[in-house]
């Protein structure tokens, strides 16, 4: 196994929206959401944001290799309000992914419970006895001539690595996935998973807002 080296991208962070309560950004692939263990993993999205938004507070995370929309709180009230929406599954999330093989039918749902694969952390795995409930809806965008599928994924739950494990379990791993893809499906420059949109209620007044970031692949 190749030893992991953290080489975060030296790119500016795109701010999609900011106001007195919330900050919405487009996270680049390859950048941690929060600091990892050790000084070599201190560079992360929230620390970069802190330079311009010193009051920034974490609400949720995206995997290191996943790009796309993330919301941060700028007040303790907003952090509680948004955190509760994530906890109650009221936040609507949509991802774009490229998968190995031609996924059929055009839409469907994966309902497989997940648990940490302790001997192989940080990997997760399906466990029908001890796993926590996890559901993902999919909708095919198109089948590409190279034998891959572009798909929109809508997680109904928010388990760690949920989309990655679910797609691999149904035989269509996400391209470039260093943990769950094998063989030629792994040989891509990045994990082909992007958090395309996020819909939540604003902490000030409760109006529904949707923010999107264009898929970079």
C-alpha positions as CSV (number, residue, x, y, z in Angstrom):
1,X,0.0,0.0,0.0
2,X,1.3,3.5,-0.9
3,X,1.9,5.6,2.1
4,X,-0.5,8.6,2.2
5,X,1.1,12.0,1.9
6,X,-1.0,15.1,2.6
7,X,-0.4,17.6,-0.2
8,X,-3.3,20.2,0.1
9,X,-3.9,22.2,-3.1
10,X,-2.6,25.8,-3.1
11,X,-5.7,27.4,-4.5
12,X,-8.0,30.2,-3.3
13,X,-11.2,29.2,-1.6
14,X,-14.4,30.3,-3.5
15,X,-16.9,31.9,-1.2
16,X,-20.4,31.3,-2.5
17,X,-22.2,33.3,0.1
18,X,-21.6,35.1,3.4
19,X,-23.8,37.1,5.7
20,X,-24.1,37.8,9.5
21,X,-24.9,34.2,10.3
22,X,-23.6,31.8,7.6
23,X,-20.7,31.3,5.3
24,X,-21.0,29.0,2.3
25,X,-17.9,27.9,0.3
26,X,-16.8,25.5,-2.4
27,X,-14.2,23.2,-0.9
28,X,-11.5,22.0,-3.3
29,X,-10.6,18.3,-3.5
30,X,-7.5,17.3,-1.5
31,X,-8.1,19.7,1.4
32,X,-9.1,18.6,4.8
33,X,-12.2,20.2,6.3
34,X,-10.7,20.4,9.8
35,X,-7.1,19.8,11.0
36,X,-5.8,16.2,11.0
37,X,-3.5,14.6,13.5
38,X,0.0,16.0,13.4
39,X,1.5,19.3,12.3
40,X,1.7,18.2,8.7
41,X,-2.1,18.1,8.5
42,X,-2.8,21.4,10.1
43,X,-3.6,23.1,6.8
44,X,-7.3,22.8,6.3
45,X,-10.4,24.6,5.0
46,X,-11.6,26.0,8.4
47,X,-8.1,27.3,9.2
48,X,-7.9,29.0,5.8
49,X,-11.3,30.6,6.3
50,X,-10.4,31.8,9.8
51,X,-8.0,34.4,8.3
52,X,-11.0,36.3,6.8
53,X,-13.7,35.0,9.1
54,X,-12.1,34.6,12.6
55,X,-15.5,33.7,14.1
56,X,-16.1,30.7,11.8
57,X,-17.6,27.6,13.4
58,X,-17.9,24.0,12.0
59,X,-21.3,22.6,11.1
60,X,-20.5,19.5,9.0
61,X,-17.6,18.0,7.0
62,X,-16.7,16.7,3.6
63,X,-14.1,14.0,3.0
64,X,-10.6,15.1,2.1
65,X,-11.0,13.8,-1.5
66,X,-14.5,15.3,-2.0
67,X,-15.0,18.8,-3.4
68,X,-18.1,21.0,-3.2
69,X,-20.5,23.0,-1.1
70,X,-20.0,23.4,2.6
71,X,-21.8,25.6,5.0
72,X,-20.1,27.1,8.1
73,X,-21.7,29.1,11.0
74,X,-20.6,32.6,11.9
75,X,-22.4,32.7,15.3
76,X,-23.1,30.1,18.0
77,X,-26.8,30.5,17.3
78,X,-26.3,29.6,13.6
79,X,-24.1,26.6,14.5
80,X,-26.9,25.2,16.8
81,X,-29.6,25.9,14.2
82,X,-27.8,24.4,11.3
83,X,-26.5,21.5,13.4
84,X,-30.0,20.6,14.4
85,X,-31.1,20.6,10.7
86,X,-28.3,18.1,9.8
87,X,-29.2,16.0,12.8
88,X,-32.9,15.8,11.9
89,X,-32.0,15.2,8.2
90,X,-33.7,18.4,7.1
91,X,-30.8,19.5,4.9
92,X,-31.1,18.5,1.3
93,X,-27.8,17.4,-0.3
94,X,-27.0,16.5,-3.9
95,X,-23.7,15.2,-5.2
96,X,-22.5,14.5,-8.7
97,X,-20.3,11.4,-9.2
98,X,-18.7,9.4,-12.0
99,X,-19.1,5.6,-11.5
100,X,-17.4,2.6,-13.0
101,X,-19.7,0.7,-15.3
102,X,-23.2,1.4,-16.6
103,X,-25.5,1.9,-13.6
104,X,-29.1,0.7,-14.2
105,X,-31.9,1.3,-13.8
106,X,-32.1,5.1,-14.3
107,X,-32.9,5.7,-10.6
108,X,-33.1,3.8,-7.4
109,X,-32.1,3.6,-3.7
110,X,-29.4,1.9,-1.8
111,X,-30.4,0.9,1.7
112,X,-27.4,-0.7,3.4
113,X,-26.4,-0.2,7.1
114,X,-22.8,1.0,7.7
115,X,-20.3,0.6,10.5
116,X,-16.6,1.4,10.9
117,X,-14.3,-1.3,9.6
118,X,-12.1,-1.1,12.7
119,X,-9.1,-3.1,11.5
120,X,-9.0,-1.0,8.3
121,X,-9.9,2.4,9.6
122,X,-10.9,4.9,8.2
123,X,-12.8,2.5,5.9
124,X,-16.4,1.8,6.5
125,X,-18.3,-1.4,5.7
126,X,-21.8,-2.8,5.4
127,X,-23.0,-4.7,8.5
128,X,-26.6,-5.9,8.6
129,X,-26.5,-6.7,12.3
130,X,-24.6,-3.9,13.9
131,X,-24.5,-1.2,11.2
132,X,-26.4,2.1,11.4
133,X,-29.2,2.8,8.9
134,X,-28.0,4.5,5.7
135,X,-29.9,5.3,2.5
136,X,-28.8,6.9,-0.7
137,X,-31.0,7.7,-3.7
138,X,-29.4,7.9,-7.2
139,X,-30.5,9.2,-10.6
140,X,-28.5,8.6,-13.7
141,X,-27.5,11.7,-15.6
142,X,-25.9,9.8,-18.5
143,X,-24.0,6.8,-19.6
144,X,-20.7,7.7,-21.2
145,X,-19.0,5.9,-24.1
146,X,-16.0,4.9,-22.0
147,X,-18.3,2.6,-20.0
148,X,-18.7,4.9,-17.0
149,X,-21.9,6.6,-15.6
150,X,-22.4,10.1,-14.5
151,X,-24.9,10.1,-11.7
152,X,-26.6,12.4,-9.1
153,X,-26.6,11.0,-5.6
154,X,-28.9,12.2,-2.8
155,X,-28.0,10.9,0.6
156,X,-30.9,10.6,3.0
157,X,-28.6,9.9,5.9
158,X,-25.1,11.3,6.6
159,X,-22.9,8.3,7.5
160,X,-19.1,8.5,7.0
161,X,-18.1,7.5,3.4
162,X,-21.8,6.6,2.8
163,X,-21.8,7.4,-0.9
164,X,-18.5,5.8,-1.6
165,X,-19.4,2.5,0.2
166,X,-22.9,2.3,-1.2
167,X,-21.7,2.7,-4.8
168,X,-18.9,0.2,-4.4
169,X,-21.3,-2.3,-2.8
170,X,-23.7,-2.3,-5.8
171,X,-20.7,-2.9,-8.1
172,X,-20.2,0.7,-9.4
173,X,-17.4,2.3,-7.3
174,X,-16.8,6.0,-7.6
175,X,-13.9,6.6,-10.0
176,X,-10.6,7.5,-8.4
177,X,-11.7,6.3,-4.9
178,X,-8.4,5.3,-3.1
179,X,-10.3,3.3,-0.5
180,X,-13.2,1.5,-2.3
181,X,-12.3,1.3,-6.0
182,X,-10.0,-1.4,-7.4
183,X,-8.1,-1.9,-10.6
184,X,-8.7,0.6,-13.5
185,X,-11.6,2.2,-11.6
186,X,-8.9,3.6,-9.2
187,X,-6.7,5.1,-11.8
188,X,-8.1,8.6,-12.0
189,X,-6.5,11.9,-10.9
190,X,-9.0,12.4,-8.1
191,X,-12.1,11.0,-6.4
192,X,-14.9,11.8,-8.8
193,X,-17.3,13.0,-6.2
194,X,-18.6,16.6,-5.8
195,X,-21.1,18.1,-3.4
196,X,-23.1,20.0,-6.0
197,X,-25.8,21.6,-3.9
198,X,-27.0,22.2,-0.3
199,X,-30.4,23.3,0.8
200,X,-31.1,24.5,4.3
201,X,-33.2,26.9,6.4
202,X,-31.4,30.1,7.2
203,X,-30.8,30.5,11.0
204,X,-32.2,34.1,10.8
205,X,-35.9,33.8,9.8
206,X,-35.9,30.2,8.6
207,X,-36.2,30.8,4.9
208,X,-35.1,28.0,2.7
209,X,-31.9,28.7,0.7
210,X,-30.0,26.6,-1.9
211,X,-26.4,27.0,-2.8
212,X,-24.6,25.2,-5.7
213,X,-21.1,24.8,-7.0
214,X,-20.3,23.7,-10.5
215,X,-18.9,20.2,-10.9
216,X,-15.2,20.5,-11.8
217,X,-15.0,17.2,-13.7
